[in-house]
């Protein structure tokens, strides 16, 4: 196997690991909220250092590949896209850390409401990130566009949960602080889904050379 091929395999392996850490952080942060497990929330916070370490390692690896092998066309875009992906994954890790900190505070009080839609929202966001990384590895533009469309599901859940929380706040002002924390968590998950959408848009650019950032997925024409 050529050295350059080994470098691409290493890049994919590190990206897969970084994705696994960030998605497991969101999964565990959500579980810590639902099960009121503050120790699990603490472990989520500690894992942010792992995300930062992968961010640095992948960044250095990509820069080395650009300098040593001078990739062209889609190979160049593959490496450059990796540099963009790790920025979004690192931000996902930051949001998961912030969610876990809010969970620690929320677990000190009785739950405001049953957590039903919020875990669903987190599950959609997690799958969006996982599928985006798979689409990146496969240079799959159809999967990328499908991921972008899924962002609407998260936005709808965000609107529904926020509306419900505002109703709870109006009914009981004594719970305002906890409700604001839940609204913060909801908005953080919505932002995580946005990062998955960003990755999907970059995948489309990587595979086609076309920028679709400001174009609705149903309006994208291949070829």
VOLUMSE-749658 format. One record per residue (C-alpha): residue number from 0; z, x, y. Coordinates in nm, 4 decimals. Layout:
VOLUMSE-749658
<pt nr="NUM" w="Z" u="X" v="Y"/>
...
END
This chain:
VOLUMSE-749658
<pt nr="0" w="0.0000" u="0.0000" v="0.0000"/>
<pt nr="1" w="-0.0905" u="0.1284" v="0.3452"/>
<pt nr="2" w="0.1885" u="0.2173" v="0.5842"/>
<pt nr="3" w="0.0687" u="-0.0413" v="0.8373"/>
<pt nr="4" w="0.0852" u="-0.3144" v="0.5704"/>
<pt nr="5" w="0.4432" u="-0.2130" v="0.4949"/>
<pt nr="6" w="0.5231" u="-0.2413" v="0.8652"/>
<pt nr="7" w="0.3914" u="-0.6006" v="0.8724"/>
<pt nr="8" w="0.5968" u="-0.6888" v="0.5652"/>
<pt nr="9" w="0.9070" u="-0.5449" v="0.7283"/>
<pt nr="10" w="0.8370" u="-0.7420" v="1.0457"/>
<pt nr="11" w="0.8045" u="-1.0667" v="0.8494"/>
<pt nr="12" w="1.1200" u="-0.9921" v="0.6528"/>
<pt nr="13" w="1.3255" u="-0.9315" v="0.9663"/>
<pt nr="14" w="1.1898" u="-1.2441" v="1.1350"/>
<pt nr="15" w="1.2699" u="-1.4541" v="0.8281"/>
<pt nr="16" w="1.6268" u="-1.3186" v="0.8313"/>
<pt nr="17" w="1.6702" u="-1.3866" v="1.2023"/>
<pt nr="18" w="1.5415" u="-1.7405" v="1.1509"/>
<pt nr="19" w="1.7795" u="-1.7940" v="0.8585"/>
<pt nr="20" w="2.0792" u="-1.6820" v="1.0644"/>
<pt nr="21" w="1.9996" u="-1.9007" v="1.3653"/>
<pt nr="22" w="1.9274" u="-2.2131" v="1.1612"/>
<pt nr="23" w="2.2417" u="-2.1641" v="0.9518"/>
<pt nr="24" w="2.4392" u="-2.1271" v="1.2755"/>
<pt nr="25" w="2.3172" u="-2.4672" v="1.3947"/>
<pt nr="26" w="2.3789" u="-2.6203" v="1.0532"/>
<pt nr="27" w="2.7339" u="-2.4828" v="1.0405"/>
<pt nr="28" w="2.8105" u="-2.5727" v="1.4035"/>
<pt nr="29" w="2.7081" u="-2.9319" v="1.3335"/>
<pt nr="30" w="2.9091" u="-2.9366" v="1.0111"/>
<pt nr="31" w="3.2101" u="-2.7970" v="1.1987"/>
<pt nr="32" w="3.1867" u="-3.0922" v="1.4376"/>
<pt nr="33" w="3.1496" u="-3.3588" v="1.1702"/>
<pt nr="34" w="3.4194" u="-3.2164" v="0.9399"/>
<pt nr="35" w="3.6409" u="-3.0982" v="1.2283"/>
<pt nr="36" w="3.6419" u="-2.7449" v="1.0870"/>
<pt nr="37" w="3.7353" u="-2.5145" v="1.3744"/>
<pt nr="38" w="3.7411" u="-2.2062" v="1.1515"/>
<pt nr="39" w="3.3774" u="-2.2685" v="1.0649"/>
<pt nr="40" w="3.3013" u="-2.2973" v="1.4367"/>
<pt nr="41" w="3.4665" u="-1.9584" v="1.4893"/>
<pt nr="42" w="3.2437" u="-1.8032" v="1.2222"/>
<pt nr="43" w="2.9373" u="-1.9415" v="1.3979"/>
<pt nr="44" w="3.0434" u="-1.7716" v="1.7202"/>
<pt nr="45" w="3.0878" u="-1.4379" v="1.5432"/>
<pt nr="46" w="2.7355" u="-1.4528" v="1.3953"/>
<pt nr="47" w="2.5744" u="-1.4322" v="1.7373"/>
<pt nr="48" w="2.6081" u="-1.0541" v="1.7177"/>
<pt nr="49" w="2.3836" u="-1.0573" v="1.4084"/>
<pt nr="50" w="2.1169" u="-1.2456" v="1.6016"/>
<pt nr="51" w="2.1352" u="-0.9962" v="1.8871"/>
<pt nr="52" w="2.1046" u="-0.7060" v="1.6438"/>
<pt nr="53" w="1.7889" u="-0.8517" v="1.4884"/>
<pt nr="54" w="1.6496" u="-0.9154" v="1.8352"/>
<pt nr="55" w="1.6837" u="-0.5464" v="1.9174"/>
<pt nr="56" w="1.5527" u="-0.4205" v="1.5813"/>
<pt nr="57" w="1.2456" u="-0.6449" v="1.5816"/>
<pt nr="58" w="1.1699" u="-0.5613" v="1.9425"/>
<pt nr="59" w="1.1761" u="-0.1885" v="1.8637"/>
<pt nr="60" w="0.9719" u="-0.2412" v="1.5448"/>
<pt nr="61" w="0.6988" u="-0.4330" v="1.7282"/>
<pt nr="62" w="0.6759" u="-0.1756" v="2.0062"/>
<pt nr="63" w="0.6415" u="0.0983" v="1.7441"/>
<pt nr="64" w="0.3604" u="-0.0931" v="1.5723"/>
<pt nr="65" w="0.1770" u="-0.1403" v="1.9008"/>
<pt nr="66" w="0.2061" u="0.2296" v="1.9821"/>
<pt nr="67" w="0.1162" u="0.3683" v="1.6388"/>
<pt nr="68" w="-0.1527" u="0.1311" v="1.5127"/>
<pt nr="69" w="-0.3064" u="-0.0195" v="1.8303"/>
<pt nr="70" w="-0.3817" u="-0.3557" v="1.6623"/>
<pt nr="71" w="-0.6730" u="-0.5628" v="1.7911"/>
<pt nr="72" w="-0.7584" u="-0.9335" v="1.8208"/>
<pt nr="73" w="-0.5481" u="-1.1571" v="1.5941"/>
<pt nr="74" w="-0.3425" u="-0.8610" v="1.4664"/>
<pt nr="75" w="-0.2471" u="-0.7770" v="1.8229"/>
<pt nr="76" w="-0.1561" u="-1.1388" v="1.8938"/>
<pt nr="77" w="0.0491" u="-1.1479" v="1.5699"/>
<pt nr="78" w="0.2720" u="-0.8644" v="1.6924"/>
<pt nr="79" w="0.2898" u="-0.9906" v="2.0506"/>
<pt nr="80" w="0.3805" u="-1.3380" v="1.9246"/>
<pt nr="81" w="0.6678" u="-1.1860" v="1.7250"/>
<pt nr="82" w="0.8007" u="-1.0382" v="2.0492"/>
<pt nr="83" w="0.7941" u="-1.3856" v="2.2023"/>
<pt nr="84" w="0.9452" u="-1.5549" v="1.8970"/>
<pt nr="85" w="1.2547" u="-1.3343" v="1.8934"/>
<pt nr="86" w="1.3255" u="-1.4281" v="2.2553"/>
<pt nr="87" w="1.3370" u="-1.7946" v="2.1585"/>
<pt nr="88" w="1.5379" u="-1.7301" v="1.8402"/>
<pt nr="89" w="1.7899" u="-1.5282" v="2.0378"/>
<pt nr="90" w="1.8256" u="-1.8223" v="2.2767"/>
<pt nr="91" w="1.8743" u="-2.0538" v="1.9800"/>
<pt nr="92" w="2.1610" u="-1.8313" v="1.8692"/>
<pt nr="93" w="2.3130" u="-1.8520" v="2.2178"/>
<pt nr="94" w="2.2935" u="-2.2313" v="2.2130"/>
<pt nr="95" w="2.4545" u="-2.2449" v="1.8681"/>
<pt nr="96" w="2.7374" u="-2.0267" v="1.9964"/>
<pt nr="97" w="2.7874" u="-2.2577" v="2.2936"/>
<pt nr="98" w="2.7852" u="-2.5626" v="2.0643"/>
<pt nr="99" w="3.0505" u="-2.4020" v="1.8413"/>
<pt nr="100" w="3.2720" u="-2.3348" v="2.1444"/>
<pt nr="101" w="3.2460" u="-2.7003" v="2.2442"/>
<pt nr="102" w="3.3280" u="-2.8009" v="1.8867"/>
<pt nr="103" w="3.6501" u="-2.5978" v="1.9021"/>
<pt nr="104" w="3.7580" u="-2.7999" v="2.2056"/>
<pt nr="105" w="3.6491" u="-3.1333" v="2.0598"/>
<pt nr="106" w="3.8395" u="-3.0735" v="1.7368"/>
<pt nr="107" w="4.1654" u="-3.0701" v="1.9328"/>
<pt nr="108" w="4.1305" u="-3.4435" v="2.0015"/>
<pt nr="109" w="4.0474" u="-3.7521" v="1.7931"/>
<pt nr="110" w="3.6701" u="-3.8019" v="1.7540"/>
<pt nr="111" w="3.5037" u="-4.0095" v="2.0261"/>
<pt nr="112" w="3.2690" u="-4.1824" v="1.7814"/>
<pt nr="113" w="3.1228" u="-4.1429" v="1.4316"/>
<pt nr="114" w="2.8719" u="-3.8591" v="1.4304"/>
<pt nr="115" w="2.5591" u="-4.0086" v="1.2742"/>
<pt nr="116" w="2.2563" u="-3.9486" v="1.4950"/>
<pt nr="117" w="2.3683" u="-3.6068" v="1.6182"/>
<pt nr="118" w="2.3528" u="-3.4432" v="1.2716"/>
<pt nr="119" w="2.0129" u="-3.6082" v="1.2193"/>
<pt nr="120" w="1.8950" u="-3.4533" v="1.5452"/>
<pt nr="121" w="2.0213" u="-3.1117" v="1.4369"/>
<pt nr="122" w="1.8471" u="-3.1452" v="1.0979"/>
<pt nr="123" w="1.5127" u="-3.2152" v="1.2676"/>
<pt nr="124" w="1.5554" u="-2.9156" v="1.4992"/>
<pt nr="125" w="1.6499" u="-2.6872" v="1.2075"/>
<pt nr="126" w="1.3442" u="-2.7883" v="1.0072"/>
<pt nr="127" w="1.1221" u="-2.7418" v="1.3133"/>
<pt nr="128" w="1.2362" u="-2.3801" v="1.3479"/>
<pt nr="129" w="1.2035" u="-2.3056" v="0.9765"/>
<pt nr="130" w="0.8570" u="-2.4608" v="0.9599"/>
<pt nr="131" w="0.7506" u="-2.2771" v="1.2757"/>
<pt nr="132" w="0.8304" u="-1.9395" v="1.1223"/>
<pt nr="133" w="0.6427" u="-2.0357" v="0.8042"/>
<pt nr="134" w="0.3441" u="-2.1440" v="1.0165"/>
<pt nr="135" w="0.3585" u="-1.8094" v="1.1956"/>
<pt nr="136" w="0.3438" u="-1.6177" v="0.8675"/>
<pt nr="137" w="0.0520" u="-1.8334" v="0.7493"/>
<pt nr="138" w="-0.1271" u="-1.8499" v="1.0870"/>
<pt nr="139" w="-0.1307" u="-2.2275" v="1.0272"/>
<pt nr="140" w="-0.2446" u="-2.4122" v="1.3420"/>
<pt nr="141" w="-0.2264" u="-2.7569" v="1.1793"/>
<pt nr="142" w="0.1390" u="-2.7022" v="1.0939"/>
<pt nr="143" w="0.1997" u="-2.5729" v="1.4467"/>
<pt nr="144" w="0.0579" u="-2.8890" v="1.6016"/>
<pt nr="145" w="0.2622" u="-3.1068" v="1.3651"/>
<pt nr="146" w="0.5799" u="-2.9236" v="1.4702"/>
<pt nr="147" w="0.4998" u="-2.9873" v="1.8373"/>
<pt nr="148" w="0.4631" u="-3.3607" v="1.7662"/>
<pt nr="149" w="0.8053" u="-3.3664" v="1.5975"/>
<pt nr="150" w="0.9692" u="-3.2759" v="1.9276"/>
<pt nr="151" w="0.9302" u="-3.6429" v="2.0235"/>
<pt nr="152" w="1.1730" u="-3.7380" v="1.7457"/>
<pt nr="153" w="1.4377" u="-3.5078" v="1.8907"/>
<pt nr="154" w="1.3779" u="-3.6381" v="2.2417"/>
<pt nr="155" w="1.4194" u="-3.9977" v="2.1226"/>
<pt nr="156" w="1.7475" u="-3.9142" v="1.9475"/>
<pt nr="157" w="1.8628" u="-3.7279" v="2.2578"/>
<pt nr="158" w="1.7984" u="-4.0368" v="2.4725"/>
<pt nr="159" w="1.9702" u="-4.2669" v="2.2214"/>
<pt nr="160" w="2.2820" u="-4.0508" v="2.1853"/>
<pt nr="161" w="2.3120" u="-3.9906" v="2.5600"/>
<pt nr="162" w="2.2855" u="-4.3640" v="2.6309"/>
<pt nr="163" w="2.5575" u="-4.4381" v="2.3740"/>
<pt nr="164" w="2.7860" u="-4.1692" v="2.5142"/>
<pt nr="165" w="2.7450" u="-4.3011" v="2.8682"/>
<pt nr="166" w="2.8467" u="-4.6420" v="2.7357"/>
<pt nr="167" w="3.1605" u="-4.4932" v="2.5797"/>
<pt nr="168" w="3.2396" u="-4.3149" v="2.9059"/>
<pt nr="169" w="3.2119" u="-4.6341" v="3.1092"/>
<pt nr="170" w="3.4385" u="-4.8132" v="2.8622"/>
<pt nr="171" w="3.7086" u="-4.5434" v="2.8492"/>
<pt nr="172" w="3.7324" u="-4.2871" v="3.1289"/>
<pt nr="173" w="4.0181" u="-4.1070" v="2.9510"/>
<pt nr="174" w="3.7612" u="-3.9636" v="2.7084"/>
<pt nr="175" w="3.5344" u="-3.8269" v="2.9781"/>
<pt nr="176" w="3.5878" u="-3.4580" v="2.8972"/>
<pt nr="177" w="3.5103" u="-3.5008" v="2.5288"/>
<pt nr="178" w="3.2082" u="-3.7178" v="2.5997"/>
<pt nr="179" w="3.0706" u="-3.4555" v="2.8377"/>
<pt nr="180" w="3.1147" u="-3.1957" v="2.5609"/>
<pt nr="181" w="2.9176" u="-3.4151" v="2.3208"/>
<pt nr="182" w="2.6458" u="-3.4623" v="2.5806"/>
<pt nr="183" w="2.6322" u="-3.0851" v="2.6219"/>
<pt nr="184" w="2.5937" u="-3.0401" v="2.2454"/>
<pt nr="185" w="2.3201" u="-3.3024" v="2.2326"/>
<pt nr="186" w="2.1289" u="-3.1384" v="2.5135"/>
<pt nr="187" w="2.1678" u="-2.7965" v="2.3494"/>
<pt nr="188" w="2.0113" u="-2.9272" v="2.0284"/>
<pt nr="189" w="1.7273" u="-3.0757" v="2.2336"/>
<pt nr="190" w="1.6707" u="-2.7338" v="2.3897"/>
<pt nr="191" w="1.6672" u="-2.5714" v="2.0445"/>
<pt nr="192" w="1.3884" u="-2.8088" v="1.9421"/>
<pt nr="193" w="1.2056" u="-2.7077" v="2.2602"/>
<pt nr="194" w="1.2240" u="-2.3439" v="2.1492"/>
<pt nr="195" w="1.0708" u="-2.4416" v="1.8149"/>
<pt nr="196" w="0.7941" u="-2.6120" v="2.0110"/>
<pt nr="197" w="0.7434" u="-2.2956" v="2.2163"/>
<pt nr="198" w="0.7047" u="-2.0956" v="1.8953"/>
<pt nr="199" w="0.4516" u="-2.3457" v="1.7595"/>
<pt nr="200" w="0.2469" u="-2.3208" v="2.0805"/>
<pt nr="201" w="0.2478" u="-1.9419" v="2.0517"/>
<pt nr="202" w="0.1328" u="-1.9674" v="1.6902"/>
<pt nr="203" w="-0.1673" u="-2.1695" v="1.8006"/>
<pt nr="204" w="-0.2479" u="-1.9039" v="2.0593"/>
<pt nr="205" w="-0.2041" u="-1.6282" v="1.8013"/>
<pt nr="206" w="-0.4472" u="-1.7889" v="1.5582"/>
<pt nr="207" w="-0.7087" u="-1.9138" v="1.8053"/>
<pt nr="208" w="-0.6649" u="-1.7256" v="2.1328"/>
<pt nr="209" w="-0.6271" u="-2.0621" v="2.3105"/>
<pt nr="210" w="-0.3298" u="-2.1530" v="2.5297"/>
<pt nr="211" w="-0.2079" u="-2.5104" v="2.4712"/>
<pt nr="212" w="0.1296" u="-2.4887" v="2.6463"/>
<pt nr="213" w="0.0506" u="-2.7690" v="2.8917"/>
<pt nr="214" w="-0.1788" u="-2.9687" v="2.6622"/>
<pt nr="215" w="-0.0510" u="-3.2603" v="2.4475"/>
<pt nr="216" w="-0.1078" u="-3.1823" v="2.0760"/>
<pt nr="217" w="-0.3261" u="-3.4917" v="2.0283"/>
<pt nr="218" w="-0.5610" u="-3.3611" v="2.2980"/>
<pt nr="219" w="-0.6123" u="-3.0205" v="2.1372"/>
<pt nr="220" w="-0.9643" u="-2.9742" v="2.0020"/>
<pt nr="221" w="-1.0209" u="-2.6943" v="1.7513"/>
<pt nr="222" w="-1.3253" u="-2.4737" v="1.7545"/>
END
